[in-house]
Amino acid sequence: MGTPEGSNHSFPSRPSSVLNLQHLRIPLASDIRVVILGQPSRIGFAYAFKSSPDQVVTNDVWPEQTGQFKTNTALLYDEEFNVKEWGYPALAQEPRKKLKANQKPQPKPAELFKLFLGNLDPNERPKLPPGLEYHRAIVDFLRCMNKLIYTTINSRWPGLRFPQQVLFVMSVPAEWSDEARGMLRSMAFEAGLIEERYSRNLEFTTEPEAAAIHCISILKEHSLPPDAPFMIVDCGGGTVDLTTRSLSHDRRLSEITIRTGDYCGSSFVDKNFLNYISKKVGVEAMLALSENNYGQLQYLVQQFCLKIKHSFNGNLDDYKVKEFDLERICPAILKYVTGETKERLEEDEWLIEFDFDTVRAMFDPIIEKILMLIGQQLTASGGYCRAIFMVGGFSENHYLQWQVRHAFAPYVPIIAVPKHPIAAVERGALQYGLYMATVQSRVLKWTYGIDSFRPWTPQDPPERRTQTGYITVFRRIAQRGIQVAVNQRFTYEASPVLRDQKLMTFNIYATPYDNAIYCDDLGVRLIGRLSVHLPQIEYQYSRILDIQKPTESDNQIIGGSCPRERGVIIDVSSIAYIEASAGFVAYAASKGEVHFHEFWIRYQPRQPKQSVKLILRIFLNTPMALSIQQDEALENVAIRLVENTYMNDEVIRIDGKPNFNDVMLMLLLHSLFIMFDV
C-alpha cells in the first residue's frame, strides 16, 4: 500500500504503458558454476566450466574420505567452540576403552543443524551442544566447504578469481520460506562464499526442481512424449520434496502443481530407532547420554544405519535378527541406567535385539507420510501422471521403493530410480546454473498482496473503521496455485493521497490461503516493505508509482515517442541490486532475501550539452557508474546498469529534452514491477 509520511493512505490509479525489458539480458561475469547441495545429514558439490557444460565434475574427495559424492553434515568443536573436524571425521568413532571413555574432556559434535532453517516443530529439531547456536554451526560448516571448493577449483583452473568468477547455486527444500532462503544467503556471505550479501553470484533452486532438470536426460529412456506429466519424489535425509512437471518440445520445464514436501526423510527413521532404544534403557538415561556423551549417541545411530537401515528391504525371508552390544558400542549408557531396567539389561548382557517387525515399525510411519504426499500430488495433477522418478539418498532403500510401487503402480505406469539418485539434485542444480532458461514456468506456492486503503462501508467491521472513514484491507495481486512464466510480472498502481506527500510505503504480504480479507488474518505474514521517497511537490497527484505488467503499447515508447510526465516509474525487476536485496521481488526461486528496502527518487535537471552518462557518473557513486566511458554507447551503459548490482539504493530521473536514447535509459532505470516467489 502506498502511504504518505505520517499516514497510511493510498488509492489505486489508472494503468500506463511502460518499457518491456525482457530482451535486455547479458551473461553474468561468472565463468564457473558450483552447486552446493545439502540435506540435513549429507552434503556435496559439483562444478563445471560455463563454456564446457557437458564436463560436469561431482566432487568425491573429502576430509579422510574418497570415492563418495557426499560427506556428512557434521562438525566437531573443542571446548572453546573452535572447529576441530568437519564432515566424516567429525562423526564419533567407536569407544576404545570402556573405563576411560568418559574421563577425558568430551568434544562437542553437532549435526543436522540445517533443519533449524525449516518450519520443523521445535520439539522435533536436533539437539546442539549447549552454547552453540545453529546460525554459528551453519556458517562454520559453509566456511569449511568454501575452503575445500576453492582448493578444488583452483587446482583445476589456477589463477581463477575466486569467488568473483564463480556462480554458486544452492538447492533448498521446497517447503523453505523466503525468510529461510534469506538467512542462508546471509550465512553464505558470512562464510565468504560471496563478497556482497546481495551478490548475484549466488542463486537458489528448489531440490525437486533441480531433480526434475536432472531427469530430463532420462525421459527418452522411458519413451515419455513431450508435455507428458511426470512426478519427482526427492527423498533426502531431512525432507521429502515433490513436484510434478512436464517437458515441452523445446526441452523446457513447466510446473503443473504446487510443489509440496514434509519432514519425513531418512533421519526420522533414525529418530524412531533412538525412541526404541529409549524404551529399552529408559528416557532419563537417553537424555543423560545425549547431554553428556552425544558422540556415543551419534555412533549408535551410525551403527544402526550401517548394519540395519541401509540394507532393510522389507522382505522377511532376507532378514536376519540383529543384536547391538551396548557395552561395546555405547559404554557410557551403562552408568545412566538404573533400577529394574538395569537389572534386566544386565541379565541380557546389555544386548538389544532387533527383529523384523521392530525394524519395519521404524520405517512404516515415515513411509506412510511419503505415500500420502505422493497421493496428494497425484490428486492435485488430476490423477494423470506418466512417471514417478525417485531421487535422493533415501530413495535407494528397497523397502521404500517397494512400498511406492505397490501403492501407485496401478495408476502410474513408470516408477523408476535413476542412476546415482543421491547425486541427482546436485547435478540438476548445476545444469540449472549453466542454463536457467530450462525452467519455463512455475506454480505460485503463496498468495501475494499488499495492504490497500479504501472507504469503509457498513458491511465492514466497525472496529476497523479509521477516524477518517477508511479501512485497510488485503489487496490480492497474485493467487497461489496459478501457473506463471518465469519473471512474469504482477501489477498494482497507486498514487499519493495527499498533495504534499513525500513518502509512499508498500507492505508486501504472503499467505497460503486464497480468502484473506485483512492483513492480520490467519496465515498472512509480512514478507517485506518498499518505501519510495517521492520527488517534487509540484507534480502533486500525478506522481504515480506504477507497478505494472508491460503491454503491447510499450512498442510506442521504443519507437521514439516520449510519454507525458506522469510521475515516477521504478523497475525493480530490471535493477539487479534491488532485485537481489528483496526476496519477494523478482525471486524466481533463485534470489532469496526478505528485506525492508527504501528507494530515494531524485530528479536531476540536465544542463545544455551535458550527457546522461556524466550525470549517472556523478550521482550514482558506484563502481559500475564510475566505470562508464564518455564515448561508450548509451545503450550499452543502460544494459550494464540494468544487469549489474550497483544501483546504490537510489533512482535518478533525468529532466530536460530527452532524445530516444535518453528516454530508453530513463525508463530502464525507472520501471517498477513486483515479481513474486514462484
N, C-alpha and C positions, 0 to 999 in steps of 0.2 A: 504494500500500500504506500502510495506517496504521501508523506506527511510534512507539513511545514515545521519550521523551528518553533517548538513550544506547542505544536498542535499535532493531531493525528488524523488530519483530513486530506482526502484526495478524491477526485472524481474521474470516472472513465472519460476518455476523449475519443475523437474520431480518428480513423486509421490514416496512414500516409504511406507513400512509396519510399523504399529505401534500396540501397545498392546491394545486389546479391554478390557475396564474396566467395561463393563456393569454388570458383575456378582459380582463386589465388592460393596456391599451395606450393611450397618449396620443400626440398628434403631437409631433415634435421642434420645438424653437423655431426651427429654420432655415426661412427663407422662400424662399431662392434655392437651387436645385440647380446646382452647377457640376461638370462632368465634365472631368477631365484624362486624356487618352488619350495614351499614348506608346509607340510602338515604339522600338527602339534608334536608328533613323535619323530618325524623324519624330514630331512631337508636335502635338496640337491640343487645343482645349477647346470645349465648348458649354455653354449655360446656359438656364435657364427659371425663371419665377416659379411657385411651388407652386400658386397659385390659378389660373394660366393655363397648364396643362401642354401645351396644343397650340401655344403660341407659343414654339417652340424656336429658339434662335439659335445657329448654328455660327460661331464666330469665323473671320474671313477677313482680318483686319488684323494684320500682324506687322511687326517692325522691317524697314524697307526692302523690304516685300513686301505686296502686297494681292491679293485675289481667290483666295487659296489657303486650303484648310481646315486645312492643317498647315504647320509650319515645321520646319527641320532641328534635330535634337537635337545641337547643336554649340555649343562655347564657344571664345572666343579670349582667351587670357591674355597679359599683358605679362610682363616679366622677373621681377616681384615677385608673380606669380600673382594679379593683380587682373584682374577680368573686363573686357575691352575691348569685346567684341561677343558677342552670343548669337543663336542662330537662323541665318537665312540670311546675315546679314552676317559671321558667323563663318567661313563657308566661304571657302576660299582662292580668290583671283582669279588670272586669267592673268598670269604674269610679264610686265612691260612692257619691261624691259631685260635682255637676257641677261647682259651683262658685270657688271651691278650687282645681279643677282638675289640674290646671297648675301653681299653686303658689309655690309648693314645688319643690326642685331640682329633675329633671326627671332622673330616672335610664336609663341606656343605654342597651337596648336589642339588641341582634344580633342573626340572624338565617340564614339558607340556605347557610352558608359560604363554605360548601363543593363544591358548584357549581363553585367556583373560580378555582378549580383544573382542570376542563374540558376546552374544547375549545369553550365555550359559548361566543357568541358575547358580548363584553364589555357593550353594551347598554342593554343587557338582564340580566346582573348579578344583584344580590340583593344589596341593599344599606346597608352598615355597618355604625355604629356610626363614626363620624369624629374622626380621630386619631387612629382608630383600624384597623390593618392590618389583612387580612384573615388568614395569617400564624399564628399569635398570637391566633386568635379565635379557630382554629382547634387544636392547641397544648393544649390550656386551656381546651377544651372540652374532648380531649383524656385523659388528666390528671385526670379529674373528673371521666371519665369512668374507668380508671385504678384503682383508689381508690375503686370504687364500686366492680369491678371484684375481686380485692384482698380480700376485706372483704367477698364477697360471697363465693369464693373458699376456703378461709382459714377456714370459719365456717364449711365447709363440710369435708375438709381434713386438720386438724390442723397440723402444722409443715411442711407443704409443702414449699419447697424452691421456692419462687416467686421472679422474673419470670423465674428462671433457669429451672424449671421443667414444664414450660408452653410453648406450641407451639401456637402462635396466628395466626389465619387465617383471613385476611381481604378480603372481597369481594368488587370489584370495577366495575364501569360501563365498558361495552365492548368498548366504544369509548375513554376511557382514554389512553393517550400516555405513553411511558416508562418514560418520564420525570415526569408525574403526579404521577406515582407509586413511583418513586424515591423520590419525595417530600414528599409523605405520609409516606414513610419509615423513612425519616429524622425526620418528625414530631412525629412519634411514638417513636423514640429514645429520642427526647427532652422531651416527655411526660412521659418517664420512662417505657414504655411497654417492651422495650428490652434494654439490657445493652450495646450492641455494635451496631453501626449504620448498620453494615453488618451482623448482627446476623442471624443465620439460624432458630432462634425461631420465625421468622415472615415470613409467606408465604402469597401470594396473589392468588386469583382466580377471574375470572370474574363472575358477577352476573348471567348472563344467563347460564353459565356452572354450577354454584352451583345449580341453579334451576333445570337444567336437571338431575343432580345427585339425587336431592330430588325426582324427578318424576319417577325415576327408580322403586320405590316401588309401583307405581300405574299403571304401564304399563299392568300388568296382569289383573287389574280390567277392562281394555278396550280391552283385548284379542289381544294386539299387538304382532305379531310374532317377532322373532329375526331378527335384521337388518332392521326392518321397520323404515323409517324416521319419526321423529316427531319434531315439532317446539315448542320452548319455547318463550313465549312473556312475558317478565318481565316488568310490568307496575308499576313503582315506583313514588315517589314524584317529582323527577327531570328528570330522564331519562327513556326511554323505550328501553330495550335491547332485541335483538333477536338472536337466534342460532338454527340451525337445526342439529339434532344428530340422531344417531342410536345406538342400544344396541346389542352387539354380543351375541353369545351363552354363552360365559363365563362371561357375565354381565360386559362388559367394553364398555365405551362410545367412539364413534368416531364422530368427527365433519364433516359435509358434505359440508357446505357452509361457506363463510366468515361471522363471526358474525357482526351484524350491530346494530345501535342504533341512537337515536336522543334525543334532549331535548324537550320532549313532555309529560312529566309526569303531575301528578295532580296539582302541584304547578303552572303550567301555566294556568290552569283553574282559579286558584285564581287570577292570574295576569289579566286575562280578566275581572274578577269581579271588580277589582280595576280600570281598564280602564273605565268600565261602570259608576262607582261612580264618576270618574274624569269628565266624560261628564256631570254629574248632578250638581256637585259643582264647577267645573272649574279646569283647570290644575294647575294654580298657587296655589289654595287653597290646592290641594292634595300634591303639592311639599312642601308647608309650613308645612303641617301636618306631612309629612314624615321626614322633617328636625327637627322639634321641639317636636313632640309628637308621635314618632314611636310606642310607646306602645299601643296607642289607635288605630293606623292603624292596628297593629297586632291583636288587639282584634276584630276589624271589620272583618278581614279575618276569625278569629276563628268562629264568629257567622255565617258567610256565610257557612263555612264547616259543622257546626253542624245542621243548620236549612234548608239548601238548597242542598249543593253539595252531601253530603253522601247519601241522600235519593232520589236524582233525578234519575228516571228510564226511562225517555223519553216517558212515557205514559200520554197523555193529560188528560185522564179520572181520573187518580190518582193524578193529580197535583192540589194544591190549591195555589192561589196567596199569596205571602209572602210580608210583609212590614217590613222595617227597620226604626226605630226611631233614627235618627242621634243625636237628642238632648239628648237621653238617653245613647246610646252605644258609641258615639263618640262626646262628647260635645265640645272638643277643635276645631273641624272643624268650629263651628259657627263663631268664630272670624276671620277666614281666608276667608270666602265667602263674596263677595262684589257685589254692583250694582244690576242689574236686576236679576241676579241669586239668590241673597239673598232674594229679594222681592218675587220671585216665590216660593222659598223653605219655606219662612215664611207663605205664603198663604197655602202651603201644610202641614203646621205644622211640617216641617222637616222630613216628611215621604217619603221614596223612595220605590216604588212598583216594584216587580219582577214577571212578568207574565211568562207563559210557554215559549213563543218564545224568550224572553230575556235570560232566563237561558239556553235554548238549544243553543243559539248563543254563549254562553261562552264555551260550550263543543265541538261544532262541529269542529272548526278549529284544535283543539288538536286531536280529534278522527280521523279526516281526515289524519293527519300525521301518526298516528298509523296504519291505514288501508293501507296507501301507503308503510310503512315499511314491513308489513306482505306480501303485494303483491310482493314487490321486493325480499323478502326472498323466497317466493314460486317460483318465476320465476328462481331464482338462483339455486334452487334444481331440476329444470326441470319440475316443476308443480306437482311433485309427493310427497305427504306428507300424512301420515296416520292419524295424530292427531295434534292438536294445544292445548297446555296447557298454560293457562293464570295464571300468578302468580304476586305477588306484591300487595301492598295496593290498588292501583288504579283499579286493575282487579276485585275487589269486587263491583265496580259500575255497576249496572244492565243496564244502558244505553250503556256503553262501551261494555259489553258482548253482548247485542242485536245487536249492530252495527257490531261487528266482525262476529257473527253467520250469520247475514243477508247477509254480503258480501262474506263469504267464505264457508258457508255450502254446496253449490253446488260442491265445489272442494275438501273439506277436510271432511271426514266422521265423525270425532270426534273433537269437540271443547268443552273443559272442563276446569273447575276451580277446582283444588284440594282443599282438606280440609285445612283450615288455610293458604290461599295463601300469607298472609302478612308475614308469618314465613318461607315460602318455601326456600328462598335464604339462610337464616342463617342456617337452618337445613342441607341443601345441602352442604354448605361450611364446616360445621362441619364434615359431612361424608367424604368430600374431605380430610380434615385434618387427619382423622382417617385412611383413606386408599386411598392414592393418586394414586395408580395404577388403580383406577377406570377409569381414563381418559387414553385412548389408543392412540388417535391421535387428532390433531387439524389442522385447516386450517390457513396458514400464512396470516396475515392481511396486511403485508407490503412486498415489495421487498427490499432485503438487498444486499449491495455490498460494495466494498472498492474502493479507488482511486488507479488506476494502471497506470504504465508508459510504453508506447510503442513508437516505432519510428513514427514520423509524416509522413503522406502521402499527396499527392496533393489533395486527396478528403477531407482532414480535413480543418477546418477553419484556414486560415493563421495566424490570430491573436493569436491562441492558441499554435503556434509552439514556443518551447523554443530555447534558443541560441545554445543548443547542438543538436537540431534537433529531439526533442521528444515531446510527448503530453501526458497530464494527462487525463484519461478517467474513467468513472464509470464502474467498472467490477462487473457484477451481480454474486452473489453467490447463492442466494435463491430467488425464484419468488413468489409473492403474489398469493393466490388462490390455491396453491397446498396443498394436504393433507400430513402431515408429522407425523411420530410417535413421541411421547413424547421423548425428549432427542435425536432425530435424529440429526446427525452431517452433516454440510455442510463444504466443504473443499476448501482451497486455499493454495498454496505453493509458497514461494518466497525466493530468495537468495540475498545476498548483491550485489550491483552494483560495489562498489569499493573494492579493495584488503584489504585496511586498515579500512574498515567501522566498526564503533563501535556501531552504533545505527540503528535500523530499527523501523519505525513508521507506524502503520496501522490505518488509519482513516476509521471508520465504518459508513456507511450511510444507511438511510431507506427512502423509497418513496412509495406513494400509487399508483404509475404508473408503467407500465411494460416497457416503452420505454425510460428510462433515458439513455443518452449518456455521459453527463458530470456531474460532481459532483455539479455544480451550476445550473443545470436545475430546472425548476419549480417543487416544491414539494419535492425535495431532501434535506434532513436535516442531519446534522452530529449528531449522537447519542452517539459517544464515540471514544476514541483513545487508542490504545495499543502501548506502547513504549517498545521495547526489546533491552536491552544492550547486545551486542554480546561478546563472550569470546575471547580467544587468537587469535592474528592476524595470526599465522602460519596456521590456518585452511583455511584462505582465502575464496575462493568462495564456498567451500564445506560446509560452515556454513549455513545450510539450516534451515529456520524456516518453519515447516511443520504444516499446518492447514488442517487436512486430516481425512476423514472417514475411520474407520477400515475396513480391508478386510479379506478374509479367510486366507491369508498368515500370519496373526497375530499368528496363532497357531504354526508356525515355531519358533517364539520367545519364546512362552511359553514352547515349547519342549526343550529348553535349548541352542539353538544356539545364539550366540551374534552377532548382526549385525555390519557391519563395521562402523567405525566412520564417521558420515555424518554431524555432527553439533549438533544443539540444537533442541529438541522437547519439547514443553511445553503443557501440557494438562489442559486447563482452565476448561474443563467440569468436571474434577475429583479433582480439588483443590477447596475445598469449600470456602475458603476465597475469592479467586479471583472470583469464581462463584457468590458469593453474592454481590461483590462490583461492578460488571459490569453488568448493566441491560440487555445489548444486548447479553451477554454470558450466555448460559445455563439458560435462563429465564424460559421457560416452564410455563408462566402465574403465576409465584409464587415469583420471587425474587424482581425485581423492583428497579433498581438504574442505572441511567446513570452516568458513571464515566470515568474519564480520568486516565488511570492506567499505571504504569510503572513497568516493571519486570527487576530485576537485575539477570543476569545469571552468576554464579561463578563456575569455575572449581576448584575442591579440590582434589589434589593428595592424595591417600590413602597410608599410611605408612604400612610396613610389620606388620601383626598381629593386625592392627588397625581396629576395627569393623565399619561397616557402621553406626550402631546406635550411636556410640560415635561421629562420625563426625556430624551426624544430631543434636545431643545434643549440640555440640559446636557451630555450625554455624546457626542453627535455634533457636535463643534465644527466645523461646515462651513457654508458659505453657505446650503445648502438647509435644513438643520435649524434654523439661527438665524432663517430667514425664516418659520418656522411661527407662525401666529397662534393664540392660545388658543381663539378661537371658531371656528376652521376645522374643518370636518367631518373626522373621523378617517379616513374612507375616502379623502378627497382627499389627506390627508397621506401615507397609505400609497402611493397611486399615484405621487405626486410623488417619494417616496423611492425607489420601485422604478425609475422611469423616468429618473431623473437621476443624474449621476455624482458623488455626494458621500457615499459610504459611509465614506471616511476609513480604509480598511483594517481597520475594526473592526465587529464584530457584537455587538449588545446584546440580551440576552434579559431580559424583564421578569417578575419573580416577583410573587406576590400573588394576589388573587382576581379574575382577569380576566373581563370580560364578553365578549360576542360580538365586538365591535369590537376589543377588546384582543387576543383570540385571533387574529383575522384579521391584524392588524398584526404580531403576534409571528411568525406563520407566514410572512408576506410577507418579513420580514427574516431568516428562518432556515430556508429550504428550499434545499438544495444539490443541483443536478443537473449532471452533466458532459455537455456537448454538444460533439460533435466536428466537425472541419472537414469540411463537405460541399460 
